[in-house]
Amino acid sequence: MDTAARIERALKDAVDHATGPGAPPKIAAALRHAVFPGGARVRPRLCLAVAHACGDDRPVLSNAAASAIELLHCASLVHDDMPCFDDAETRRGRASVHAAYGAPLALLAGDALIVLAFETLARGGSETPDRLAHLIQVVSGAVGMPTGITAGQAWESEPAVAIDTYHRAKTGALFIGACKAGAVSAGADPAQWEGLGDALGAAYQAADDLRDALAESEEMGKPAGQDEAHERPNMVAECGMADTKARLEQHVAGAIAAIPPCPGAADLQALIKGEAKRLMPKKLVRHAA
Amino acid sequence: MDTAARIERALKDAVDHATGPGAPPKIAAALRHAVFPGGARVRPRLCLAVAHACGDDRPVLSNAAASAIELLHCASLVHDDMPCFDDAETRRGRASVHAAYGAPLALLAGDALIVLAFETLARGGSETPDRLAHLIQVVSGAVGMPTGITAGQAWESEPAVAIDTYHRAKTGALFIGACKAGAVSAGADPAQWEGLGDALGAAYQAADDLRDALAESEEMGKPAGQDEAHERPNMVAECGMADTKARLEQHVAGAIAAIPPCPGAADLQALIKGEAKRLMPKKLVRHAA
C-alpha cells in the first residue's frame, strides 16, 4: 500500500470507530466532514517518512501516530474556523464544519477529534506498550500547553509576542511532533529529528503568511487576508514579501540539511522538495518566471 | 495524605506542567481558573475509591487516572459554558472561563485541558506501560465518540433522543469511566465496576435535573433553568418532581448494591451516602421534613 492510501485507511479506521454504533448522526457526519476529503496530509506523510527512515518496525504504531497527528490538525482547523476565532465559512474549498453543522457541533467535533487522536494512539499501541507513553508525550507536547499549537493560538490573545515564538508554537510544534512521533513509533531517538520538523514548520508558516498576504483565497481553500483582519503577527508585514520568500527558501534548504544520515534520506528529500514546490505561492512563481 | 489532598496535589502537578516555562500568561491563568478551586471533585474521588478497593498497587497511575478524569470534566464545563452552548456567565459561584478570559481563550483552554488529561495519563503511566493502553481506552471511551460525554451533548442537536440514552452519555459515561479507570489503574477488571458508575451517573443526573427545575442557581453555583431555556430533555419535565426524586433515591440504592465484594466496600458506601445527601436539593429535603 502506498503512503497516501495507508494514511487514508488509518484515518478511516479511526473515524469509523468514533462514528460507530450509538453515535448521534449529525456529529458523526461533522467528524467525517472535518477529516475527509483531506488537504495535503503533509504532517502524517512526514510522520510516516520519518518512521520509514527509522526502520518502521511497528507499522501499526506508526499508522496510529500519523493518524493522531492528522486528527489533531483537523481538530485545530475546526476550532480555528469557529466564529470566536477566524469566523471562516470555507475550508479546503468547501463549507467549514461550523458553517455546515453549526457552532455547537463544531465545538464538540473538535473536542471529539482530540480525544480520538489519543484513543487511536492507545489502540495502535496496545501491542507495543513500551513505546506508548513516550509517543503520547511527544504528541501531547506538540498540541497542548505550554508550547504546542494551543499555546501558539493563545499568543494571539497576548499584547505582544516575538513572531518566532508565535510561529514555532502555532505551526512548528506540530511539524516537530510529526517527525518525533514517527521516530518514537519506530523505536528511534526523536531528538535528532527535531531540526527537520522545526525547519519545515518555519517554511510552511512563511508560505502561509505569503499566501495570506497575497490574498490567494482560491489557492488556499480558505479566506485570505486573515492575519491583517485579525491583527495577527505576519512575517510579510514585519519583513516584507521578498525577505519572507527568501526565508521560505532558506527553511526548505535547512530542512533538507537537517535530515540525519539514514536509509530513507532520499525519500525524505523528495518529500521536502515536492512540498517546497507546492508551498511557494503561484503568484510568486509566475513573478519570478 | 488524605484523598482530597491527594487529588489536589495531582491536579496541581498536572496544571503546573501545562503552565510551565514558555506558556502564554493569559491561557495559563485560564487553565488554573478552570481547575482551581474545584467543585466536589466527585469523579476523581470515585476513581480513587475504586482504585483503593482494588488494592491501589500503583498509586502514581491511579493519581494520573483521577486527575485525567477531573481535567476532562473541567474541560467539558469550560466548553459547556461558552456562548454557543449555555452562554453561562457563572460556574462554581464565580465567573465562567469565557466570562473571565473571553471565548477564544475558553475554547483553547478546554482543548488544552483535554490534551493535558492524556498527557497526564502518559506521564503517570510511563512506569506501568502494561496498563496504559487499556486505561487510555477506558478514559477516551468515557469522553469521546460514539458514546462518551461529547456524544451526550451532541444529542442536544438531534431532533429526538431517548432521555436515558442522552443522560447515560452526557453524565453517566464519565462516572462509569471514573470507576473503570480506578479499576484498570489498580490492575483489576473494570467490567464489574460499570454498574456502580452507571447508577451514580443516573443519580447525579436526576439530582441535576431536579436542581435545574427548582431553579436553585445559588446552590448550583451556575445559572438554573437551563434545560427549559435550551429545550433540552429534563427528567422533571418528562416524569414530574416526585417521580424524579424517587428515581434519584432508587439510583443511590442501586449504586450501593452495585459495589462488588471488596476490601474498600465500606469506604465506597460512605462516599455514596455522603454524595446522596449532598445531591438531594435542599428544597426537597426541607419539603420532606
Interface residues (C-beta under 8 A of the other chain):
Chain A: A18 T19 G20 P21 G22 A23 P24 P25 K26 I27 A28 L31 A75 H79 M82 P83 C84 F85 Y101 G102 A103 P104 L105 L107 L108 G110 D111 A112 I114 V115 L116 F118 E119 L121 A122 R123 G125 S126 P129 D130 L132 A133 H134 I136 Q137 S140 G141 V143 G144 M145 P146 T147 G148 T150 A151 Q153 A154 W155 E156 S157 E158 V161 T165 A169
Chain B: A18 T19 G20 P21 G22 A23 P24 P25 K26 I27 A28 L31 A75 H79 M82 P83 C84 F85 Y101 G102 A103 P104 L105 L107 L108 G110 D111 A112 I114 V115 L116 F118 E119 L121 A122 R123 G125 S126 P129 D130 L132 A133 H134 I136 Q137 S140 G141 V143 G144 M145 P146 T147 G148 T150 A151 Q153 A154 W155 E156 S157 E158 V161 T165 A169
